[in-house]
Amino acid sequence: SQQGEEDPQALSIQEGENATMNCSYKTSINNLQWYRQNSGRGLVHLILIRSNEREKHSGRLRVTLDTSKKSSSLLITASRAADTASYFCATALMNTGFQKLVFGTGTRLLVSP
Amino acid sequence: ETGVTQTPRHLVMGMTNKKSLKCEQHLGHNAMYWYKQSAKKPLELMFVYNFKEQTENNSVPSRFSPECPNSSHLFLHLHTLQPEDSALYLCASSPERTDTQYFGPGTRLTVL
């Protein structure tokens, strides 16, 4: 299976609720990034957490990283309909000085008004 | 908008056609990438260019031919494609090879 796997594959919530997505990976990483993709569009970088960090915040986003369990979670608080999108984790592997991002299959989030 | 543009946004081509996808960034980034996104599959890295030099070719079939004439432009030349090559092709750039990537909106390619 691929390096990054998101869970759940799909999530449906109401506006105002929190959304939690999880990512698991298999090998050692340099950092882990979360991206968002609106339907049929490009990916937008949300947040990066380095391997020596455990938690990071950005606005309504909170990311945790547990390197012992090789897992990360993305929490979106007080969700809005505009948060509807697919969310991907990407693990950054170092390979001869080049950072290779390996993406998972994503979590599709639907936020209903 | 991320500052990375891609043209065309949609492309329909026959298996015998030759076409090119274009990516442009004026963010001053040195690294540029081509990815393929197929339905229900993870994003696949195809090519990486750093300072105009190709540094990664992820076992991509020769019917896909990248070109990077300068640090701001990246092309993907397509010829004799197969229907299974239909996908969203995404270009990205980053300040250096070890940094966050900025994605373009993608080209939706359909091969008939």
Interface residues (C-beta under 8 A of the other chain):
Chain A: Q2 G4 N30 Q33 Y35 G40 R41 G42 L43 V44 H45 L48 F88 A90 A92 M94 G97 F98 Q99 K100 L101 V102 F103 G104 T105
Chain B: T2 V4 Q6 K40 K41 P42 L43 L45 V48 N50 T55 E56 L88 L90 A92 R97 T98 D99 T100 Q101 Y102 F103 G104 P105 G106 R108
